[in-house]
Amino acid sequence: KFKAEGINHLIVDFRYNGGGFVSSAINLASLIAPGVSTNDIFLKRKFNSFLSRFDEFKNVNAKFLSKSQNLGNTLSGNRVYVLTSSRTASASELIINGLKPYMDVFIIGDVTTGKNVGSVPIEDEDNPQNSYGLLPIVFQSFNSQDKSDYSNGFTPNITAKETAERLRQFGDVNEQLLRTAITQITGTPPSGRFEKLDRMDLGSTLDRKVRSGTMVENFEIK
């Protein structure tokens, strides 16, 4: 739909995205990066010095997907706008880092978490009674330019921290971070006024998810 409408600006909201599957990150990034194909590197996985001695742990790269719906070439200034918070982590940071060699990633929000490593799930498939598993960190993530320098998080181009008393529905043009992005794009803020509300942030159920802040890889190396 975005491509059919010929959009020229895209805002991606990662402020509550604490991570997920690498495959999902590749899929989304492949819709955004301009002109990429299966020949272009999205991610380089680098393992520790011991594992790197073995051929199967050398040059372990993930390529972009070829997507007919890709809209990167329609974006003005070869730029994508990303909304972030301190909860933005892992696979969402992977997208930011993976897109940087191909386009201008303009970040609006707060400094991200800073998780540039990935895990693989290890579960006891032979014993259904065992509900426990392991999720060890096994690699560090780099983009096609061998950059992985965000262990302290990505610093936004424009700092804008959402506050509880100014929370709005997603898509409301006067919601704090979206308003900042629209103002940056158009040069003119939306016409509505900020209305301070009597609200308090009690926390997020997202923070209690088992794999919150975890980048999970589902590949097998044999």
Secondary structure in CASP SS format (residue, H / E / C, confidence):
PFRMAT SS
TARGET T0000
AUTHOR 0000-0000-0000
METHOD secondary structure of the structure
MODEL  1
K C 1.00
F C 1.00
K C 1.00
A C 1.00
E C 1.00
G C 1.00
I C 1.00
N C 1.00
H C 1.00
L C 1.00
I E 1.00
V E 1.00
D E 1.00
F C 1.00
R C 1.00
Y C 1.00
N C 1.00
G C 1.00
G C 1.00
G C 1.00
F E 1.00
V H 1.00
S H 1.00
S H 1.00
A H 1.00
I H 1.00
N H 1.00
L H 1.00
A H 1.00
S H 1.00
L H 1.00
I H 1.00
A C 1.00
P C 1.00
G C 1.00
V C 1.00
S C 1.00
T C 1.00
N C 1.00
D C 1.00
I E 1.00
F E 1.00
L E 1.00
K E 1.00
R E 1.00
K E 1.00
F C 1.00
N C 1.00
S C 1.00
F C 1.00
L H 1.00
S H 1.00
R H 1.00
F C 1.00
D H 1.00
E H 1.00
F H 1.00
K C 1.00
N C 1.00
V E 1.00
N E 1.00
A E 1.00
K E 1.00
F C 1.00
L C 1.00
S C 1.00
K C 1.00
S C 1.00
Q C 1.00
N C 1.00
L C 1.00
G H 1.00
N H 1.00
T H 1.00
L C 1.00
S H 1.00
G H 1.00
N H 1.00
R E 1.00
V E 1.00
Y E 1.00
V E 1.00
L E 1.00
T E 1.00
S C 1.00
S C 1.00
R C 1.00
T C 1.00
A C 1.00
S C 1.00
A H 1.00
S H 1.00
E H 1.00
L H 1.00
I H 1.00
I H 1.00
N H 1.00
G H 1.00
L H 1.00
K C 1.00
P C 1.00
Y C 1.00
M C 1.00
D E 1.00
V E 1.00
F E 1.00
I E 1.00
I E 1.00
G E 1.00
D C 1.00
V C 1.00
T C 1.00
T C 1.00
G C 1.00
K C 1.00
N C 1.00
V E 1.00
G E 1.00
S E 1.00
V C 1.00
P C 1.00
I E 1.00
E E 1.00
D C 1.00
E C 1.00
D C 1.00
N C 1.00
P C 1.00
Q C 1.00
N C 1.00
S C 1.00
Y C 1.00
G E 1.00
L E 1.00
L C 1.00
P C 1.00
I E 1.00
V E 1.00
F E 1.00
Q E 1.00
S E 1.00
F E 1.00
N C 1.00
S C 1.00
Q C 1.00
D C 1.00
K C 1.00
S C 1.00
D C 1.00
Y C 1.00
S C 1.00
N C 1.00
G C 1.00
F C 1.00
T C 1.00
P C 1.00
N C 1.00
I E 1.00
T E 1.00
A C 1.00
K C 1.00
E C 1.00
T C 1.00
A H 1.00
E H 1.00
R H 1.00
L C 1.00
R C 1.00
Q C 1.00
F C 1.00
G C 1.00
D C 1.00
V C 1.00
N C 1.00
E C 1.00
Q H 1.00
L H 1.00
L H 1.00
R H 1.00
T H 1.00
A H 1.00
I H 1.00
T H 1.00
Q H 1.00
I H 1.00
T H 1.00
G C 1.00
T C 1.00
P C 1.00
P C 1.00
S C 1.00
G C 1.00
R C 1.00
F C 1.00
E C 1.00
K C 1.00
L C 1.00
D C 1.00
R C 1.00
M C 1.00
D C 1.00
L C 1.00
G C 1.00
S C 1.00
T H 1.00
L H 1.00
D H 1.00
R H 1.00
K C 1.00
V C 1.00
R C 1.00
S C 1.00
G C 1.00
T C 1.00
M C 1.00
V E 1.00
E C 1.00
N C 1.00
F C 1.00
E C 1.00
I C 1.00
K C 1.00
END
